[in-house]
Amino acid sequence: MISGAAVTAAPEPPDELRRAQENALVELLDIPDVAGELGDRFRAAGHGLYLVGGSVRDALLRRGSTDLDFTTDARPEQILEIVAGWADTTWDTGIEFGTVGLRRGDDTLEITTFRADQYDGRSRNPVVRFGDTLEGDLVRRDFTVNAMAVEVHSVPGERRFVDPYGGLAALAVGVLDTPATPEESFADDPLRMLRAARFVSQLGFTPADRVTAAMTAMAGELTRITRERVQAEFTKLLMGAHPRRGLELLVDTGLAEHVVPEVPAMRLAIDEHMQHKDVYTHSLVVMEQAIDQEEDGPDLVLRLAALLHDVGKPPTRRKEPDGRVSFHHHEVVGAKMVRKRLRELRYPKHVVDEVAQLVYLHLRFHGYGKGEWTDSAVRRYVTDAGPLLERLHKLVRSDCTTRNRRRAAALQRSYDSLENRIAELRTQEQLDAIRPDLDGNAIMTLLDIPPGPLVGRAYKHLLSVRMERGPLAPEDAERELRSWAAEHL
């Protein structure tokens, strides 16, 4: 579970305290000047303008945010009139939903008319209906921490903080709750259940008990959402600061069955060392250890590979005659499963290919063991990994979760040895771009043959020789080619 203690909605503070908190808070918020300027224009036109949603939440959390989202009682055509001559550019691609986008200098802003939408309960597409009150707009938002607003203009001391659903109190204690009942909120838009797990990962929040209960009861509603939207939220979850917590929430509520069912399925498999609770827990630990090795920020490919590297274990689980459990060729099966799942989630081809290849290769190192690999085997390891080699290093090292310190140290020493051998070979030859010593043109000239399949076969033979023996002198390469040709031409 996410935490041991039960979590309920944040208590409401007394009105006097709440107003004092709000007044002090508004003065402390770092609201961009462009928001004040824009608010003045709306105020002069007789309308209110409010910074809203994640923009307010992130300002309160002192998180950097490039998004500036506003809501107003003005209708879209009135918004366009108010910003005319002030905005450098406007666009109305979302105007049917009441949203006008604009750019002023380096700032990009979105302004949306108060909404009071209704949903059909079958899709996530609302019947758009404009609202007349800010409170009515805020109640339709996903979570209370995103249902706060600040009236913006440039007059000191007159900005108004609006928090009708206790978002500030919830933010203070890190609780994720909904303005309306979670059943109403998730029925309107089931994607909000996945967003809850994403906020757990990104912000470290804990969902209120009633939110978790509704997610569990309504998990099947996620099938109403397109795969592209599901993938976008799942990716944000994985790239968050606490992805394990978000994933555990998905699994515990049953939502994972509709996103990555292979992950909860790993709870059924005990790993071959018989020392982990299950392969599921092991995979979460491996992901955390891989994250600890990231050097340039979150790495989606590495995180996916770490999470999914053992998904082939449940279908390959076998009990051997000696009582041990085996998972023969689970890396091959797992790579195929990963390809199928990531394609189904509409991940880009390069992500699918790279994650699947890492899963396929993650066990290769274990043949190195006692240093019996030849230089040829090291070359093949590097060549098969290609540009994924550094990620493969991190994945393999992260895959060591044994509690036996001596065994863990031995595995790390073995991998240190492999990396040292790779480094040594790199100083001797172009290890990262291994090619035959003769290219296609040289092969055709020496053998006096035209382009075609025969050239490809000769090329593959020379590549195999290069792998086994390392770089050849030109005369040795030509001799090898002629010897091969004598048998195959």
N, C-alpha and C positions, 0 to 999 in steps of 0.2 A: 504494500500500500504506500501511498505518498508520504504519510506521516503516521505516527502512532496515536496522536491525540485527535479526538473528534473535533471538527471545525463547524461552527455555525456562523450565520450572518453576523457582521459587526454590529455592536449595540449603537443605538442612536444617542449622541450626546445631548445634554440640555440645550434648549434654544439659545440662551444667553451665551453659553460657552461656544456653541457652534457659530454664532454670528461673529464673536470676537476672533475665533480662529480664521473664519473666512475673510474678515476685513484685514487682518494682519497678513494673511496669505497672499491676497491680491497685490498688496504693495510689494511683496517679495518676489513675485513672479517676474521672470525676465521675458517680457512680451516684446517682440520685435517692433521697431518704429513703424515698419510698413503696416502692421496691424492697426496701430493707433491712427495713422493717416487714413486708412480705409474706413475705420470705424467713424471718423469724423464726417466723412462723406455720406455714410448711411444716416448718421444722426441728423445731419443737415436736411436730408431728404425725408425725415420723419420715420425712420426705421431703425431697429436695433440690429447690431451685428455682434456675434458671439464666437469667440474661439472655442472649439468644442472637441470632444472625443479624445483620441490619442494625443493630440497636440497639448491638451491641458494635462493629461496624465503624465506625459513625459516631462513637461515643464515642472510639475510637482516633484517628480523623481530626479530632477536634474539630469535627465538623459538627453543627449544630443539628438535632435530630430530635425529633418529637413522638410517635414510635412506641416503645412499650415491649413487646417480645415476650419471652415466657418459655417455657421448657420444663421438664418435671418428670417424675419417675417415677410420680407420683400419677395415678390414673385419673380421668376426668372427674367421676364422682360424688363422689370424694374431694376433688377441687378445690373443688366446690361446698360441701362440708361445711367445709373449711378457711377459706373466705372468708366464710362466713355470719356476719353480725353485724359484719363489718369493711368489706365493700364496700357502697357506697351502692346500687348497682344491679348486677345480673348478667344476662346473656342467654346462651342456649344454642343460638343458631341454627347454630353450627358444631360442636355437640357430637358429631354422628355422625363428625366427623373428629378428635375429641379436643380441640376448642378451646372454652374458656370465656372469654367476654368480661366485663369488669367495669369499673365506674367508682368511683373513690374521690376525692372532691373534684373537682379539675379534671383529674385524670389518668385516661386510658383505657388499660387494659391487656388483653393477650390471653395466656392460659396454655394451652399445648398439651402433652398427654401425649406422651412419647417415641414416635416413629413408626418403623416398619420396613415401610413400604408396599411393595406389589408392583404393577407396571403391566402392562396387557395388551398394550402395544405397538401398539395401534390408536387409542386416544384418550389424553387426558391425565388421565383419571379413574383414580385409584389404587384398588386393593383395600385398604381401610384395615386396617392391622394395627398394634396397639400394640407398642412395643419395651420392652426392659428395661434398656438401657444408653444413656448419653449419647453415647458414641462411635458407637453404631449409629444414633442419631438424626442426628448430625452428618454422617455419611458420605452420607446421602441428600439433603443440601442441595446447592444449585446450584453454588456456588463456594467455594473454600477461605476467601476473605475473609469469607464469610457462614457459615462453619462453625466459628466460635469461640464460646466461652461463658464466662460468669463466674458462679460460684456467689454468690448474694446473700444476705446477712443483715447484721445490725448489729454483729457481733462484730469489732473491729479486728484486722487481721493474719491473719484466718482465711478470707478469701475466696479461692476457688480459680479460677485461670485455666486453661481447658481448650482446647487447640489441637492435636488429634492429627494434623491434616493440613497443618500449615505455613501456616496463614492469616496469621499475624503476619509471617512472613518475606516472604510474597507481597505483603502490604499495604505493607511497607516499600519494596519495589522497584516497586510498581505493576503487578504481574503478575496476570492473571486466569486461574486454573486451576481444575480440578474436583477434589473429594475422591476420587471414583472415577474411572474412565476417562471421558473426555468422551463416548465412544460410549455407555456405559451411562447416563450422566447425561442426554444428549439423547434417547436412545431412551425413557427414562422420561417425559420432558416436553420436547418439541421447542421449547416457548416459551422454554426456557432459552437457546437460540441467539440469539433476539432480545433477551433480557435481557443477554446478553454485550455486544451492540452498544450497548445502553442504558447499561451501566456504563462502557463506553469513553467515551461521550458525557458522562455525568454526572460521572464521577470521574477521567477521564483515564487509566484503566488501559490496558494493552496485553495482549491475549490471548496466552497461551502458544502455541507453534507447534502443539502437539497439539490445542489447542482450535480454532484456525483450520482445521486440516486436517479435523477432525471436522465443523465447521460447513459446510465446502465439500462434503464427501462426503454429508452428511445434510440439505442444504438443503431437499430436497423433502418431508421429514417435517413441515415447517411447515404443510403443507396440512391436517394433523390438527387444527389449532387454529382455534377460531372467529374470525371476522373481528373481533368486538368485542374479544377479548383481544389480537389482533395490533395493532389500532388503539391500544389503551391503551399498549402497550409502545412502539410507533412514536412516539406523541405524547410520551411521556417522553423518548425519544431526542432528538427535535427540540427539546425545551425544555431540554436539558442545556447544560452549559458548553462542550462540544466536539462539536456535532452533526455537523460535517463529518467528523470521525474516525469517528463511529459510522456515518454513511452510507457512507463509503468501505469500511468493513468489511462492511456489507450487500452492497454491489455486488461487492467482490472475492471474497466467498464464494459468491455466487449467491443469497443469501437475498432480495435486493431483487427478484428475479424473481417472488417469491411475496408481495411486499408492495406495492411501487410499481414495476412493470416499466417504466413510462415513464421512470424515472430512468436505469437502465443503457442504455436504448434511445437516449438522447441522445449516447452515445459514438459513434454512427454518423454524426452530423451535424457538419459544419464550419460555423462561423458565417459570416455574410455579409462580415465584415471580414477573414476569412482570417488572423486574428492569434492566435486561441486554439487550444489543442490540440484541443478539441472543445467542443460545447455543454454537455456534462456538467460539465467542469471550470469553464467559465464560470458555470454555474448555482450551483455550490458557492461560487464567489467572490462572486457576487451575494448569496447567502444570508448569507455572513459579513459583507459590507458592510452589509446590511440590519440584521443583529444589532448592528453598531456604532452604528446610529442609534436603537436602542430606548431609550426614556426611562423607562419604568415597569415594567421587568422583561421577561422573555421574552414575546413576542407570537406565539402559535401561527399566527394568520391571516397575519401578515406573513411568518413563516418558511416556511410552506407555499407562499405565493404566490411568494416569491423562488426557492424550490427548483424549483417547477413552472412558472414563467412561460414557459419555452421548450419545454415538452413537445410543442407542436404543430409543431416544426421538422422532426423526422424524416419525418413523413408528408407534409409540404408541400415538401420539398427538391426543387429543380429546378436543372438546369444551363442557364444562359442561353446564347444564341448567342455572346455576347462572352466566354464562359468563366467568368463570375461565377456564384456559387451564390446562389439566391434562396429565400425561404421565405414566399411571398405568403400573406397571411391566416392566418399561423400563430397569431396571437392568438385568432382566432375558433375555429379547430380546437382549439387548446390549451384554451380555456375549456370546450368540450364534453368533452374528454378528462378534464379535472380534475373536472368534475361527476360523470362516470361513476366515476372511481377513488375519489373521496372518499365517494360514496354506497356504493360496494361495501365500503369500509372502515368503514361505519356511523358516519361523522362526523355531528354534529348539522346540521340543515338550515341554520342561520345560518352555520356555518363553511363549508359547501359553497357557499352563495350568495356569501359575501364573498370567498372565495379565487377562485372562478370569475370574479367581476366584476373583481377586480384583474388577473387574467391577461388578460381581455378588453380592459381599458383601458390596459395597460402600454405599448403603442406609440403611443397617441393623442398624446402630447406631441411626438413626432418630427415631426408636421405643423406644429408651432409654429416650429421652425427659425429663420428669419430675422425673426421678429416679425410675420409677415403675418396672424396671427390677429386677427379682429375681436372687439369686445366680446361679440358674440353667441356666437362660438366659445368664448370664455373662460367665459361663463355656462353653456354646454352641458357643458363639461368639469367644472365644479364640480357641476352638477346631476346628471350621470351618475355621478359618484363619490359624491355624497351624503356620508354619514357616514364613508366610506372615504377621503376626500380626503387626510387626513394620512398614512395608510398608503400611498396612491398616490404622494404626494410622495417618501416614503422608498424605495419600490420603484423608481421611475423613476431617482432619483439613484443608487441601488445598481446599476442595470443598466448603468452606464457602467464598463466594465472595460478600455477601450482602453489600450494602452501609449503611445499618442501623447499626450504631455502637453498639447500645444497643442489637440488636438481635445477632450480631456477637459475642459480649462478652458473651452473654448467651449460645450460642452454644459452645464456647471454654470452658466455665465453666462446661457445661454438659459433655464434653469429658474429661476434667480434672477429673471429678468425676468418670467416667467410668474407666479411667486408674488407679485411686487410688484404686477402688474396685478390679480391676484385680491384682494389687500389693498386696493388703491385702489377697486375696484368695491364691496367690502364696506362701505367708508365711505360710499358713495353710495346703496346699496340693500341690501335683505335678500337677499344673494347665496346664503346657505345654505338658504333656504326660499323659492325662487322660485315664485310662484303668479300666476295671472292677476289683473288688476286688478279683475275682477268675479267674485264667487263664483257658485255654482249658483243660489242664491236670487235674486240680482240678475238673472241671465240669464233665469230664468223670469218674473220680474216685468216686465222691460223688453220681452220678446218675447211675453208673455202665452201661454206654453206650459206644459204639465204636465211633471212629471218623466218622463224617458225618454231614449232614445239621442240625441235631437236636442240635449238639454242637454249631454251629454258631448261631442258634436262641436263645439258652440259653445265649450265650455270649452277643448278642445284647440287650437282656433284662437286664442283669446285668449292661451293659454300660449305658442304659437309666436310671436305678436306680441310678447309680453313678452320672450321670449328675444332677438328680433332688435332691438327698439327700447328695451328697458329699461322702467322704470316709466312709465305713462301717467297723465295727469291724468284725473279721473273723466269729464269731458265728452268727452275724446278716446277713452277706452275705450268709452263708450256709442256714440259715432259709429262706431267700428270694428266693434262688434257689430252695429249696425243695417245697416251696409254689407255685412257678411257675410251677415246674415239675408236681405237683398234678393236675394241670389244663390242661397240654399240653402233658403228656406222657400216 
